[in-house]
Amino acid sequence: MNPINQVQMPFIQGLTNPIVKPENKVEGFGEIFKQALQEVNQAQKASDVQTAGLATGQVENIHEVMIASEKASLSLELTMQVRNKVVEAYQEVMRMQV
């Protein structure tokens, strides 16, 4: 049995360190959000390709199409929720009296 301090959690390790580009610049929120939007767009396109393949008979596994569709749907929903929270935070800051 391994002690708790020796257990490695790779999915948490990336969150503790700031995202650093090769030129040692830390990415800002805008750059991270832009990358996330590109990933959402790619998921939407992959879902469209899978759906078209199913309609034309090129894809036989409907579960792959459904998984791609749900991934695209969930990523878009998450993006919209993040956008809503950012807009809400911006509006809250604008209401603050200085």
MMTF fields as JSON, N, C-alpha, C and O atoms, coordinates in Angstrom:
{
  "mmtfVersion": "1.0.0",
  "mmtfProducer": "UNKNOWN",
  "numBonds": 391,
  "numAtoms": 392,
  "numGroups": 98,
  "numChains": 1,
  "numModels": 1,
  "chainsPerModel": [1],
  "groupsPerChain": [98],
  "chainIdList": ["A"],
  "bondAtomList": [4, 2, 8, 6, 12, 10, 16, 14, 20, 18, 24, 22, 28, 26, 32, 30, 36, 34, 40, 38, 44, 42, 48, 46, 52, 50, 56, 54, 60, 58, 64, 62, 68, 66, 72, 70, 76, 74, 80, 78, 84, 82, 88, 86, 92, 90, 96, 94, 100, 98, 104, 102, 108, 106, 112, 110, 116, 114, 120, 118, 124, 122, 128, 126, 132, 130, 136, 134, 140, 138, 144, 142, 148, 146, 152, 150, 156, 154, 160, 158, 164, 162, 168, 166, 172, 170, 176, 174, 180, 178, 184, 182, 188, 186, 192, 190, 196, 194, 200, 198, 204, 202, 208, 206, 212, 210, 216, 214, 220, 218, 224, 222, 228, 226, 232, 230, 236, 234, 240, 238, 244, 242, 248, 246, 252, 250, 256, 254, 260, 258, 264, 262, 268, 266, 272, 270, 276, 274, 280, 278, 284, 282, 288, 286, 292, 290, 296, 294, 300, 298, 304, 302, 308, 306, 312, 310, 316, 314, 320, 318, 324, 322, 328, 326, 332, 330, 336, 334, 340, 338, 344, 342, 348, 346, 352, 350, 356, 354, 360, 358, 364, 362, 368, 366, 372, 370, 376, 374, 380, 378, 384, 382, 388, 386],
  "bondOrderList": [1, 1, 1, 1, 1, 1, 1, 1, 1, 1, 1, 1, 1, 1, 1, 1, 1, 1, 1, 1, 1, 1, 1, 1, 1, 1, 1, 1, 1, 1, 1, 1, 1, 1, 1, 1, 1, 1, 1, 1, 1, 1, 1, 1, 1, 1, 1, 1, 1, 1, 1, 1, 1, 1, 1, 1, 1, 1, 1, 1, 1, 1, 1, 1, 1, 1, 1, 1, 1, 1, 1, 1, 1, 1, 1, 1, 1, 1, 1, 1, 1, 1, 1, 1, 1, 1, 1, 1, 1, 1, 1, 1, 1, 1, 1, 1, 1],
  "groupList": [{"groupName": "MET", "atomNameList": ["N", "CA", "C", "O"], "elementList": ["N", "C", "C", "O"], "formalChargeList": [0, 0, 0, 0], "bondAtomList": [1, 0, 2, 1, 3, 2], "bondOrderList": [1, 1, 2], "singleLetterCode": "M", "chemCompType": "L-PEPTIDE LINKING"}, {"groupName": "ASN", "atomNameList": ["N", "CA", "C", "O"], "elementList": ["N", "C", "C", "O"], "formalChargeList": [0, 0, 0, 0], "bondAtomList": [1, 0, 2, 1, 3, 2], "bondOrderList": [1, 1, 2], "singleLetterCode": "N", "chemCompType": "L-PEPTIDE LINKING"}, {"groupName": "PRO", "atomNameList": ["N", "CA", "C", "O"], "elementList": ["N", "C", "C", "O"], "formalChargeList": [0, 0, 0, 0], "bondAtomList": [1, 0, 2, 1, 3, 2], "bondOrderList": [1, 1, 2], "singleLetterCode": "P", "chemCompType": "L-PEPTIDE LINKING"}, {"groupName": "ILE", "atomNameList": ["N", "CA", "C", "O"], "elementList": ["N", "C", "C", "O"], "formalChargeList": [0, 0, 0, 0], "bondAtomList": [1, 0, 2, 1, 3, 2], "bondOrderList": [1, 1, 2], "singleLetterCode": "I", "chemCompType": "L-PEPTIDE LINKING"}, {"groupName": "GLN", "atomNameList": ["N", "CA", "C", "O"], "elementList": ["N", "C", "C", "O"], "formalChargeList": [0, 0, 0, 0], "bondAtomList": [1, 0, 2, 1, 3, 2], "bondOrderList": [1, 1, 2], "singleLetterCode": "Q", "chemCompType": "L-PEPTIDE LINKING"}, {"groupName": "VAL", "atomNameList": ["N", "CA", "C", "O"], "elementList": ["N", "C", "C", "O"], "formalChargeList": [0, 0, 0, 0], "bondAtomList": [1, 0, 2, 1, 3, 2], "bondOrderList": [1, 1, 2], "singleLetterCode": "V", "chemCompType": "L-PEPTIDE LINKING"}, {"groupName": "PHE", "atomNameList": ["N", "CA", "C", "O"], "elementList": ["N", "C", "C", "O"], "formalChargeList": [0, 0, 0, 0], "bondAtomList": [1, 0, 2, 1, 3, 2], "bondOrderList": [1, 1, 2], "singleLetterCode": "F", "chemCompType": "L-PEPTIDE LINKING"}, {"groupName": "GLY", "atomNameList": ["N", "CA", "C", "O"], "elementList": ["N", "C", "C", "O"], "formalChargeList": [0, 0, 0, 0], "bondAtomList": [1, 0, 2, 1, 3, 2], "bondOrderList": [1, 1, 2], "singleLetterCode": "G", "chemCompType": "PEPTIDE LINKING"}, {"groupName": "LEU", "atomNameList": ["N", "CA", "C", "O"], "elementList": ["N", "C", "C", "O"], "formalChargeList": [0, 0, 0, 0], "bondAtomList": [1, 0, 2, 1, 3, 2], "bondOrderList": [1, 1, 2], "singleLetterCode": "L", "chemCompType": "L-PEPTIDE LINKING"}, {"groupName": "THR", "atomNameList": ["N", "CA", "C", "O"], "elementList": ["N", "C", "C", "O"], "formalChargeList": [0, 0, 0, 0], "bondAtomList": [1, 0, 2, 1, 3, 2], "bondOrderList": [1, 1, 2], "singleLetterCode": "T", "chemCompType": "L-PEPTIDE LINKING"}, {"groupName": "LYS", "atomNameList": ["N", "CA", "C", "O"], "elementList": ["N", "C", "C", "O"], "formalChargeList": [0, 0, 0, 0], "bondAtomList": [1, 0, 2, 1, 3, 2], "bondOrderList": [1, 1, 2], "singleLetterCode": "K", "chemCompType": "L-PEPTIDE LINKING"}, {"groupName": "GLU", "atomNameList": ["N", "CA", "C", "O"], "elementList": ["N", "C", "C", "O"], "formalChargeList": [0, 0, 0, 0], "bondAtomList": [1, 0, 2, 1, 3, 2], "bondOrderList": [1, 1, 2], "singleLetterCode": "E", "chemCompType": "L-PEPTIDE LINKING"}, {"groupName": "ALA", "atomNameList": ["N", "CA", "C", "O"], "elementList": ["N", "C", "C", "O"], "formalChargeList": [0, 0, 0, 0], "bondAtomList": [1, 0, 2, 1, 3, 2], "bondOrderList": [1, 1, 2], "singleLetterCode": "A", "chemCompType": "L-PEPTIDE LINKING"}, {"groupName": "SER", "atomNameList": ["N", "CA", "C", "O"], "elementList": ["N", "C", "C", "O"], "formalChargeList": [0, 0, 0, 0], "bondAtomList": [1, 0, 2, 1, 3, 2], "bondOrderList": [1, 1, 2], "singleLetterCode": "S", "chemCompType": "L-PEPTIDE LINKING"}, {"groupName": "ASP", "atomNameList": ["N", "CA", "C", "O"], "elementList": ["N", "C", "C", "O"], "formalChargeList": [0, 0, 0, 0], "bondAtomList": [1, 0, 2, 1, 3, 2], "bondOrderList": [1, 1, 2], "singleLetterCode": "D", "chemCompType": "L-PEPTIDE LINKING"}, {"groupName": "HIS", "atomNameList": ["N", "CA", "C", "O"], "elementList": ["N", "C", "C", "O"], "formalChargeList": [0, 0, 0, 0], "bondAtomList": [1, 0, 2, 1, 3, 2], "bondOrderList": [1, 1, 2], "singleLetterCode": "H", "chemCompType": "L-PEPTIDE LINKING"}, {"groupName": "ARG", "atomNameList": ["N", "CA", "C", "O"], "elementList": ["N", "C", "C", "O"], "formalChargeList": [0, 0, 0, 0], "bondAtomList": [1, 0, 2, 1, 3, 2], "bondOrderList": [1, 1, 2], "singleLetterCode": "R", "chemCompType": "L-PEPTIDE LINKING"}, {"groupName": "TYR", "atomNameList": ["N", "CA", "C", "O"], "elementList": ["N", "C", "C", "O"], "formalChargeList": [0, 0, 0, 0], "bondAtomList": [1, 0, 2, 1, 3, 2], "bondOrderList": [1, 1, 2], "singleLetterCode": "Y", "chemCompType": "L-PEPTIDE LINKING"}],
  "groupTypeList": [0, 1, 2, 3, 1, 4, 5, 4, 0, 2, 6, 3, 4, 7, 8, 9, 1, 2, 3, 5, 10, 2, 11, 1, 10, 5, 11, 7, 6, 7, 11, 3, 6, 10, 4, 12, 8, 4, 11, 5, 1, 4, 12, 4, 10, 12, 13, 14, 5, 4, 9, 12, 7, 8, 12, 9, 7, 4, 5, 11, 1, 3, 15, 11, 5, 0, 3, 12, 13, 11, 10, 12, 13, 8, 13, 8, 11, 8, 9, 0, 4, 5, 16, 1, 10, 5, 5, 11, 12, 17, 4, 11, 5, 0, 16, 0, 4, 5],
  "groupIdList": [1, 2, 3, 4, 5, 6, 7, 8, 9, 10, 11, 12, 13, 14, 15, 16, 17, 18, 19, 20, 21, 22, 23, 24, 25, 26, 27, 28, 29, 30, 31, 32, 33, 34, 35, 36, 37, 38, 39, 40, 41, 42, 43, 44, 45, 46, 47, 48, 49, 50, 51, 52, 53, 54, 55, 56, 57, 58, 59, 60, 61, 62, 63, 64, 65, 66, 67, 68, 69, 70, 71, 72, 73, 74, 75, 76, 77, 78, 79, 80, 81, 82, 83, 84, 85, 86, 87, 88, 89, 90, 91, 92, 93, 94, 95, 96, 97, 98],
  "secStructList": [7, 7, 7, 4, 4, 4, 7, 7, 7, 2, 2, 2, 2, 2, 2, 2, 1, 7, 7, 5, 7, 6, 6, 1, 7, 5, 7, 7, 2, 2, 2, 2, 2, 2, 2, 2, 2, 2, 2, 2, 2, 2, 2, 2, 2, 2, 2, 2, 2, 2, 2, 2, 2, 2, 2, 2, 6, 1, 7, 7, 7, 2, 2, 2, 2, 2, 2, 2, 2, 2, 2, 2, 2, 2, 2, 2, 2, 2, 2, 2, 2, 2, 2, 2, 2, 2, 2, 2, 2, 2, 2, 2, 2, 2, 2, 7, 7, 7],
  "xCoordList": [0.843, 0.0, 0.887, 1.798, 0.621, 1.418, 0.885, -0.327, 1.786, 1.32, 0.652, 0.921, -0.203, -0.965, -0.057, -0.356, 1.037, 1.894, 2.61, 3.136, 2.653, 3.309, 2.34, 2.771, 1.064, 0.078, 0.139, 0.104, 0.231, 0.308, -1.036, -1.666, -1.464, -2.697, -2.366, -2.306, -2.147, -1.724, -2.74, -2.351, -4.033, -5.023, -5.038, -5.544, -4.509, -4.467, -3.137, -3.078, -2.082, -0.769, -0.759, -0.121, -1.464, -1.511, -2.254, -2.009, -3.15, -3.939, -3.184, -3.501, -2.186, -1.478, -0.428, -0.053, 0.052, 1.071, 0.431, -0.461, 0.856, 0.301, 0.722, 1.763, -0.09, 0.228, 1.329, 1.159, 2.463, 3.619, 3.939, 4.061, 4.073, 4.454, 5.964, 6.672, 6.464, 7.906, 8.759, 9.894, 8.232, 9.021, 8.87, 9.168, 8.401, 8.269, 7.271, 7.417, 6.262, 5.198, 3.992, 3.662, 3.357, 2.16, 0.967, 0.781, 0.157, -1.013, -2.069, -2.247, -2.745, -3.813, -5.146, -5.251, -6.159, -7.49, -8.007, -8.637, -7.749, -8.228, -7.667, -8.388, -6.395, -5.745, -6.282, -6.517, -6.472, -7.016, -8.444, -8.827, -9.233, -10.617, -10.675, -11.547, -9.749, -9.692, -9.394, -10.008, -8.459, -8.15, -9.354, -9.628, -10.067, -11.249, -12.319, -12.972, -12.5, -13.478, -13.082, -13.941, -11.793, -11.335, -11.603, -11.984, -11.407, -11.683, -13.174, -13.553, -14.021, -15.471, -15.848, -16.667, -15.259, -15.532, -15.114, -15.834, -13.961, -13.504, -14.44, -14.703, -14.944, -15.893, -17.191, -17.77, -17.653, -18.86, -18.66, -19.54, -17.498, -17.21, -17.108, -17.603, -16.467, -16.353, -17.73, -17.991, -18.601, -19.967, -20.71, -21.437, -20.531, -21.184, -20.696, -21.487, -19.393, -18.822, -19.384, -19.752, -19.45, -19.99, -21.461, -21.889, -22.23, -23.65, -23.843, -24.696, -23.057, -23.139, -22.729, -23.329, -21.718, -21.301, -22.378, -22.549, -23.102, -24.207, -25.33, -25.92, -25.623, -26.696, -26.365, -27.26, -25.101, -24.704, -24.362, -24.105, -24.355, -24.073, -22.603, -22.246, -21.744, -20.316, -19.964, -18.988, -20.74, -20.52, -21.609, -22.799, -21.196, -22.173, -22.465, -23.523, -21.551, -21.714, -22.415, -21.809, -23.688, -24.457, -23.985, -24.129, -23.42, -22.968, -21.811, -21.683, -20.962, -19.863, -20.414, -19.909, -21.454, -22.085, -22.731, -22.612, -23.404, -24.06, -23.037, -23.259, -21.938, -20.897, -20.31, -20.126, -20.014, -19.466, -20.464, -20.089, -21.732, -22.769, -22.896, -23.017, -22.869, -22.973, -21.742, -21.865, -20.562, -19.352, -19.465, -19.149, -19.919, -20.062, -21.116, -20.925, -22.211, -23.279, -22.844, -23.099, -22.196, -21.746, -20.666, -20.664, -19.748, -18.694, -19.272, -18.82, -20.277, -20.918, -21.695, -21.669, -22.38, -23.128, -22.189, -22.484, -21.073, -20.092, -19.531, -19.37, -19.236, -18.715, -19.72, -19.348, -20.98, -22.014, -22.143, -22.339, -22.039, -22.125, -20.936, -21.096, -19.739, -18.553, -18.733, -18.434, -19.224, -19.462, -20.458, -20.254, -21.525, -22.533, -21.944, -22.257, -21.097, -20.479, -19.515, -19.434, -18.79, -17.861, -18.643, -18.262, -19.72, -20.548, -21.16, -21.21, -21.62, -22.203, -21.163, -21.477, -19.944, -18.881, -18.537, -18.314, -18.493, -18.217, -19.298, -18.994, -20.548, -21.644, -21.58, -21.883, -21.19, -21.054, -19.945, -20.097, -18.846, -17.737, -18.172, -17.826, -18.929, -19.373, -20.371, -20.475, -21.089, -22.039, -21.35, -21.953, -20.121, -19.405, -19.163, -18.833, -19.335, -19.065, -17.64, -17.204, -16.949, -15.562, -15.451, -14.352],
  "yCoordList": [-1.176, 0.0, 1.237, 1.358, 2.142, 3.349, 4.435, 4.594, 5.179, 6.331, 7.345, 7.379, 8.153, 9.115, 10.113, 10.527, 10.502, 11.515, 10.996, 11.802, 9.698, 9.162, 8.936, 8.641, 9.067, 8.895, 10.111, 11.25, 9.859, 10.951, 11.11, 10.132, 12.352, 12.66, 13.562, 14.781, 12.991, 13.815, 14.864, 15.915, 14.618, 15.597, 16.814, 17.86, 16.721, 17.861, 18.599, 19.804, 17.902, 18.533, 19.672, 20.697, 19.509, 20.571, 21.794, 22.897, 21.631, 22.759, 23.624, 24.802, 23.048, 23.811, 24.734, 25.724, 24.43, 25.25, 26.135, 25.674, 27.402, 28.238, 27.709, 27.067, 27.981, 27.53, 28.433, 29.649, 27.83, 28.59, 28.217, 27.036, 29.199, 28.969, 28.738, 29.019, 28.222, 27.992, 29.233, 29.126, 30.403, 31.608, 32.147, 33.313, 31.289, 31.595, 32.702, 33.425, 32.837, 33.799, 33.027, 31.953, 33.571, 32.947, 33.373, 34.559, 32.392, 32.698, 33.411, 33.116, 34.325, 35.034, 34.338, 33.351, 34.868, 34.284, 34.299, 33.339, 35.375, 35.492, 34.409, 33.839, 34.123, 33.09, 31.702, 30.882, 31.447, 30.156, 30.004, 28.927, 31.071, 31.022, 30.837, 30.135, 31.465, 31.31, 29.862, 29.321, 29.232, 27.824, 26.942, 25.99, 27.251, 26.47, 26.599, 25.615, 27.8, 27.99, 27.223, 26.685, 27.173, 26.402, 24.911, 24.218, 24.418, 23.016, 22.711, 21.647, 23.638, 23.464, 23.433, 22.614, 24.314, 24.351, 23.042, 22.52, 22.512, 21.238, 20.104, 19.221, 20.109, 19.077, 19.177, 18.157, 20.409, 20.591, 20.074, 19.42, 20.373, 19.915, 18.392, 17.768, 17.787, 16.328, 15.692, 14.658, 16.295, 15.799, 15.895, 14.975, 16.995, 17.16, 16.117, 15.573, 15.841, 14.836, 13.452, 12.698, 13.121, 11.824, 11.705, 10.654, 12.76, 12.738, 12.579, 11.809, 13.303, 13.168, 11.757, 11.186, 11.202, 9.837, 8.82, 7.842, 9.047, 8.153, 8.256, 7.247, 9.48, 9.686, 9.074, 8.605, 9.074, 8.519, 7.041, 6.41, 6.485, 5.061, 4.721, 3.543, 5.722, 5.478, 5.063, 4.343, 5.505, 5.161, 4.178, 4.46, 3.033, 2.012, 2.015, 1.55, 2.529, 2.529, 3.805, 4.874, 3.675, 4.851, 5.384, 6.574, 4.511, 4.981, 5.956, 6.861, 5.795, 6.749, 8.123, 9.157, 8.109, 9.364, 10.043, 11.257, 9.275, 9.841, 10.381, 11.43, 9.682, 10.153, 11.463, 12.401, 11.534, 12.772, 13.919, 15.055, 13.603, 14.628, 15.13, 16.334, 14.225, 14.628, 15.41, 16.368, 15.008, 15.768, 17.199, 18.146, 17.348, 18.683, 19.482, 20.666, 18.841, 19.518, 19.961, 21.095, 19.071, 19.411, 20.484, 21.37, 20.41, 21.426, 22.792, 23.808, 22.823, 24.088, 24.634, 25.835, 23.746, 24.179, 24.718, 25.735, 24.049, 24.529, 25.88, 26.768, 26.041, 27.318, 28.439, 29.543, 28.158, 29.171, 29.526, 30.696, 28.558, 28.834, 29.673, 30.581, 29.366, 30.163, 31.59, 32.546, 31.734, 33.071, 33.833, 35.01, 33.171, 33.825, 34.281, 35.374, 33.461, 33.838, 35.009, 35.888, 35.021, 36.129, 37.42, 38.462, 37.369, 38.559, 39.025, 40.222, 38.073, 38.41, 39.078, 40.046, 38.566, 39.16, 40.558, 41.467, 40.732, 42.042, 43.044, 44.173, 42.627, 43.513, 43.867, 44.996, 42.915, 43.176, 44.198, 45.088, 44.066, 45.022, 46.404, 47.409, 46.462, 47.754, 48.434, 49.661, 47.663, 48.231, 48.736, 49.466, 48.356, 48.771, 50.279, 50.856, 50.888, 52.314, 52.498, 51.846, 53.396, 53.64, 54.869, 55.235],
  "zCoordList": [0.0, 0.0, 0.0, 0.82, -0.91, -1.035, -0.119, 0.027, 0.495, 1.271, 0.35, -0.85, 0.912, 0.12, -0.589, -1.709, 0.037, -0.58, -1.816, -2.584, -2.043, -3.229, -4.382, -5.497, -4.14, -5.196, -6.108, -5.644, -7.405, -8.354, -9.039, -9.443, -9.161, -9.859, -11.034, -10.87, -12.228, -13.361, -13.774, -14.285, -13.57, -13.985, -13.082, -13.488, -11.883, -10.972, -11.091, -10.845, -11.461, -11.555, -12.553, -12.313, -13.685, -14.682, -14.192, -14.68, -13.246, -12.767, -11.769, -11.605, -11.098, -10.085, -10.683, -10.055, -11.876, -12.512, -13.566, -14.278, -13.694, -14.751, -16.115, -16.249, -17.116, -18.464, -18.989, -19.074, -19.341, -19.775, -21.207, -21.533, -22.049, -23.437, -23.498, -22.531, -24.639, -24.768, -24.549, -24.085, -24.875, -24.665, -23.249, -22.994, -22.312, -20.882, -20.588, -19.603, -21.433, -21.182, -20.653, -21.156, -19.662, -19.11, -19.96, -20.231, -20.379, -21.198, -20.361, -19.179, -20.972, -20.294, -20.489, -21.217, -19.826, -19.917, -21.343, -21.786, -22.062, -23.441, -24.336, -25.154, -24.187, -25.008, -24.656, -25.544, -23.392, -22.963, -23.47, -23.928, -23.391, -23.855, -25.367, -25.878, -26.078, -27.53, -27.903, -28.822, -27.199, -27.45, -27.144, -27.874, -26.079, -25.719, -26.805, -27.152, -27.337, -28.408, -29.665, -30.363, -29.952, -31.102, -30.905, -31.848, -29.681, -29.392, -29.506, -29.994, -29.058, -29.191, -30.665, -31.083, -31.446, -32.877, -33.539, -34.389, -33.157, -33.716, -33.33, -34.146, -32.112, -31.675, -32.471, -32.847, -32.732, -33.527, -34.959, -35.518, -35.54, -36.895, -36.944, -37.883, -35.931, -35.884, -35.765, -36.379, -34.99, -34.857, -36.184, -36.559, -36.887, -38.192, -39.196, -39.967, -39.185, -40.094, -39.763, -40.663, -38.464, -38.05, -38.446, -38.922, -38.256, -38.597, -40.102, -40.543, -40.884, -42.339, -42.769, -43.679, -42.118, -42.425, -42.112, -42.84, -41.036, -40.68, -41.707, -42.094, -42.145, -43.115, -44.466, -45.17, -44.834, -46.137, -46.052, -47.078, -44.87, -44.714, -44.555, -44.534, -44.443, -44.286, -42.865, -42.654, -41.898, -40.497, -40.082, -40.224, -39.572, -39.193, -37.693, -37.269, -36.899, -35.444, -35.002, -34.934, -34.705, -34.299, -32.955, -32.677, -32.112, -30.803, -30.927, -30.103, -31.94, -32.148, -32.532, -32.095, -33.353, -33.766, -32.569, -32.402, -31.747, -30.569, -29.565, -28.96, -29.39, -28.474, -28.979, -28.203, -30.278, -30.847, -30.714, -30.425, -30.927, -30.812, -29.38, -29.154, -28.419, -27.009, -26.552, -25.789, -27.014, -26.673, -27.172, -26.452, -28.416, -28.993, -28.237, -27.959, -27.909, -27.199, -25.802, -25.398, -25.076, -23.722, -23.732, -22.878, -24.692, -24.742, -25.083, -24.556, -25.969, -26.298, -25.097, -24.826, -24.386, -23.205, -22.126, -21.497, -21.912, -20.931, -21.34, -20.503, -22.618, -23.111, -22.89, -22.493, -23.144, -22.935, -21.461, -21.13, -20.577, -19.143, -18.675, -17.859, -19.196, -18.837, -19.339, -18.623, -20.569, -21.121, -20.26, -19.961, -19.865, -19.032, -17.705, -17.233, -17.1, -15.821, -16.002, -15.145, -17.113, -17.372, -17.578, -17.044, -18.336, -18.562, -17.245, -16.96, -16.453, -15.151, -14.237, -13.544, -14.238, -13.424, -13.923, -13.123, -15.248, -15.822, -15.413, -15.027, -15.501, -15.119, -13.637, -13.251, -12.819, -11.377, -11.116, -10.279, -11.827, -11.65, -12.124, -11.504, -13.219, -13.721, -12.77, -12.763, -11.984, -11.018, -9.746, -8.959, -9.551, -8.337, -8.364, -9.399, -7.213, -7.116, -6.598, -5.65, -7.25, -6.869, -6.024, -5.607]
}
